[in-house]
Amino acid sequence: MSNDKSAGDSQPAANIQNEDKEIPTWHSAWARSVETPEELWAEIGFLSFSLGIETKFVWRGLPSAQYEVKSALARKLAASGVVPTEENLRFNEVRAIQAAREWGLGHSQYGYASDLHMLALMQHHGIPTRLIDVTYNPLTALWFACSDESLIDEPAVLIGMAVSDVPVIETVPFLPKQTWGGMEDPLGFDYSYALEKSAANQMPFLVQPVVRDARMTAQEGLFITASVPEQSAATPMWGFPYKGNWLLLSLVREMKEMDVDIQGSRWPSFGMLGLIIPPEVKKVILPILENSFNRSHRTMYPDLSGFAGQNFNYERAAN
């Protein structure tokens, strides 16, 4: 994941009034609250085991339930007065990649990095991109949801996404593409083609880093992204194609509660379910994650910049 310690390309979401409380509008449709650590654990187990042993999941933790999932590049453009359309996102990420290459980044004795690998590196070092950090490990995402001390008194959200049929694009192609597009643009073809397919199919795609440093390995991290549709809709993830059934996992959860048999060993459709974690549960879960499951700032950021971010205290030597 990136240098953002809340693991969040996130920002406050639109709110509605509900029982004298303000909650984000998208919660009522696709998220459910948990009241105890045991209930949270049971919900993670439901998503992990009830949809078939071949169903693939990725996870993301938001330290505040007031956040929505929105890429850093979209936020950056909006803050600059630029509407974050697909055209504007693509124009600015191409400019950023070109500027990074002119800076001298993205090449070594082994050759030149692909555009997608450049974007993964930029995201990893806190440069705004459209990539959104996710992880294969729910415990890692849960730690990111609970570990921000500045937001410890706010509800968090653990998001599980079923991605069995979501395409996976590697940041370093295994073999060069023997196509006209691949020959004309060998460094950028894989990414531009994935965006075209995303626009046509109205589905996101996963970006799998091939060259992984210590932090990426520890976090079991990868990215999810999509081509921004021309018309936005009220989805849990801003800028994602809205053809996907965002309510799918919520409906499946209701079927499970009614003892409806869920057949099959693999859930094919893209869908997601958010688990809203109250502050009192966050405070109980965090030490368990750190002591029983070895999730901490040291293990999630096992590099020099991670150590530097802990603000090491310097003291006077004892006389």
C-alpha positions, 0 to 999 in steps of 0.5 A, spaced: 500 500 500 502 507 499 505 511 504 498 513 507 498 510 513 490 510 513 491 506 507 486 510 504 485 514 498 479 516 501 475 523 503 468 525 506 462 522 503 455 525 502 451 524 508 444 523 510 440 524 516 438 517 520 435 517 527 438 524 528 445 521 526 449 523 519 451 517 516 454 517 508 448 515 503 452 509 501 452 505 507 444 504 507 445 500 501 451 496 501 454 496 508 452 493 515 454 494 522 457 490 527 456 490 535 462 486 537 469 483 535 465 476 535 460 479 530 465 482 526 469 476 526 463 472 524 462 477 518 469 476 515 468 468 516 461 469 512 465 473 506 471 468 506 467 461 506 460 462 504 461 464 497 465 458 495 472 456 496 474 458 489 471 465 490 477 470 490 476 477 495 480 483 496 479 487 502 480 495 504 480 498 511 477 505 511 479 509 518 473 513 518 465 511 516 465 518 513 470 516 508 468 514 501 473 510 496 476 515 491 483 515 488 488 520 490 488 523 483 481 524 482 481 528 489 487 532 487 484 534 480 477 536 484 481 540 489 484 544 483 478 545 480 478 540 474 472 535 473 475 528 474 473 525 468 476 519 464 479 524 459 482 529 465 484 523 469 488 520 463 491 526 460 494 528 467 497 521 469 500 520 462 503 527 463 505 524 470 508 518 467 512 522 462 515 527 467 517 521 472 521 518 466 524 525 464 526 525 471 530 519 470 525 514 474 523 508 471 529 505 467 535 501 470 540 496 467 534 491 466 530 496 461 524 501 462 519 500 466 512 499 463 507 505 464 503 501 469 509 499 473 510 507 474 504 508 476 504 503 481 511 506 484 508 513 484 502 510 488 507 507 493 510 513 494 504 518 495 504 521 488 496 521 486 494 516 481 487 513 480 490 506 483 486 504 489 490 500 495 487 493 497 490 487 500 489 479 499 489 479 507 483 481 511 487 482 517 491 487 514 485 491 511 482 491 518 489 493 522 488 499 517 481 501 519 483 501 526 490 503 527 489 511 526 489 514 533 487 520 530 480 517 528 480 512 534 473 515 536 470 514 529 467 508 526 471 505 521 469 500 515 472 494 513 470 493 505 470 486 502 470 485 495 469 479 491 473 479 485 473 472 482 472 475 475 475 481 475 481 481 470 488 482 473 493 486 469 501 485 472 505 491 472 511 487 468 508 483 462 510 476 462 511 476 455 511 482 450 505 483 446 505 481 439 500 486 437 500 492 433 498 496 439 504 492 443 509 494 438 507 501 437 507 503 445 510 497 448 510 500 455 503 503 455 499 498 451 497 493 457 494 499 461 491 503 455 488 496 453 485 495 460 482 501 461 479 500 454 476 494 456 474 497 463 470 502 459 467 497 454 465 492 460 463 497 465 468 492 470 474 494 474 481 491 474 486 489 479 493 491 478 498 486 481 505 488 482 510 483 480 516 487 483 515 487 490 519 491 496 518 489 503 512 493 504 508 491 499 510 484 501 508 485 508 501 488 506 500 483 501 498 489 497 495 490 490 491 495 487 484 496 484 482 501 479 477 502 473 475 507 467 471 512 469 464 512 466 461 518 463 455 518 468 457 517 475 452 513 480 451 512 487 456 507 488 461 505 494 467 506 490 467 513 486 468 513 479 467 505 478 463 503 473 456 502 475 454 496 471 456 491 477 451 489 482 453 493 488 448 490 492 450 483 491 453 481 497 448 484 501 443 480 498 447 474 499 447 476 506 440 476 507 439 470 503 444 466 508 440 469 514 434 466 511 437 459 511 437 459 503 442 455 500 447 458 496 450 453 491 456 453 487 464 453 489 465 460 486 461 466 486 463 470 479 460 477 479 463 483 482 460 485 489 462 488 495 460 489 502 462 494 508 462 492 515 461 498 519 466 498 526 464 502 532 469 505 536 469 501 542 470 495 537 476 498 534 479 499 541 478 492 542 480 489 536 487 493 535 491 490 540 488 483 538 491 484 531 498 487 534 499 481 539 495 475 536 496 477 528 503 481 528 499 487 525 503 493 527 506 499 524 513 495 524 510 489 521 506 493 516 511 498 514 518 494 515 522 499 511 527 505 513 521 510 511 516 506 515 521 507 521 522 514 520 515 516 520 514 513 527 518 520 530 523 517 534 524 520 540 531 523 542 533 524 549 539 526 553 544 521 556 543 519 563 549 522 567 
